[in-house]
């Protein structure tokens, strides 16, 4: 409960601090109509945002791999989605960046193939950050990471209606140590069943 109150307070603070000067993004709709990139601007925390360009989406050519469809016979859609989500891989990001790294593109291709093989299932892409930076900044960065992941998957042929995004900022770290090895594990996008 305390986390939700802190999250709500951070959102209110971000809005009142002038962070709402950009058009809010409805992440449950198709992002095909949105502009291709996010321009580099300096946030109130002094950190610089990333630039995401169309050509960074697909990068080097990667050969598709066929993924088997997970059988939904005898299972509810939510349990089938959970079974698929358990096979999906997290991708990781560089510090203060939301650009998909070349080394993670094969993971996203494998994820896309699995998602396309199960078009009736819905998933949420969660954006996460390490604990450096303000709560408001990390929520924004987590959202940019989730959106970058979603854009990449949609570019690979995943239906936009299958995917939503959410940011948890620094709230759901997988490691709590104060060192780069730990922080790098927390800078990620994770795909979960909806």
Helices and strands as residue ranges (DSSP letters): H 2-16, G 19-21, H 55-58, H 77-85, E 91-92, G 102-104, H 105-116, E 123-128, H 135-155, G 160-162, E 163-169, H 180-186, E 188-193
